[in-house]
Amino acid sequence: MKAAILEKINEPLVIGDVDPMDLQVGQVLVKILVSGICGSQLHEIAGNKGNAKFVPHLLGHEGCGIVEEIGPGVSTVKRGNKVVMHWRKGDGIESDFPSYKYKDKLIKSGKVTTFSQYSIVSENRITAVPFETNTDFCALLGCGLSTALGIIDNETDLKMGESFLVIGLGGLGMNLVRVARIAGAYPIIAIDIQENKREIAESMGVDLFINSKEQNVLDEIHKKFGIKNIDIIVDSSGNKYALENSIGLLSGFGRYIMLGHPKPNESIELLNAVHMFEGEGKILKATQGGRFVPHVDIPRYIRLFNSGILKIDDVISHRVKLDDINKAIDLVRQGRAGRILIDM
């Protein structure tokens, strides 16, 4: 089968043939239909998640596919099921790491990978959905969209009419804008350093877009809305300066959610941290996946999508074939993409 393989840290992925080995207890072979590209893959390619002893290996952790075979002990899915492929643990067995044959050597991979035509996946990293469920929507539920929904559901304690600011308007930031609007946030403000994101932000109904390279964030917010503080800030950028420079914007009961990963061994300075004690007490926390619980939350999110309330079309910026994955990754690296989908 064709796959995109990380052979060397900080090098382009190699398109090659890998052969899945026999399924072990709790493993499922999935034929992948569509995969998303999460920005966190850039960290993995750069060696910031693990180190070189894990290469070569396979990447990707959000996708949609069809179950081809099931291994011993698998009970939550059956052959022919359509499934969401997600990195968060769901229902079923936690299997061992899958094995593949590549260039006459055995290689391991994560318990869900999606940059390939087929993938061996741990049972608890897939959730069956009705076969008619939109395939692109299923793929986005693997990480980007489910993370945004989980953050609003579980992390922000968002009340209708509260102000909401997202830092970083990539694929995840766009999903956060969409979900915050559904939840009743106002105003919704987006910050990015790429001017080309302004048109995207306005098309999605962002109430104010700020290019923080060229505009003063506090001045722009006050000029537009007459406010000096924000109730909820979600930082999807992972930039240490974003936190250092924006935490002072929090209202007296504000919540700051760190979602993007800073660089390894990078320290963050909370200058004037005394303001964290102002008002009713502010909250600063980090999250992994918004505490999304796949087998519990996916059915709810499908109902929301089928109702027409939750939309995804304006979040998907590009579609590519697997052979063009390095071009797509470059677009993500340059900040020129929302969510990119790979058609297998």
Order of alpha helices (4+ residues) and beta strands (2+ residues): beta-beta-beta-beta-alpha-beta-beta-beta-beta-beta-beta-beta-alpha-alpha-beta-alpha-beta-alpha-beta-alpha-beta-alpha-beta-beta-alpha-beta-alpha-beta
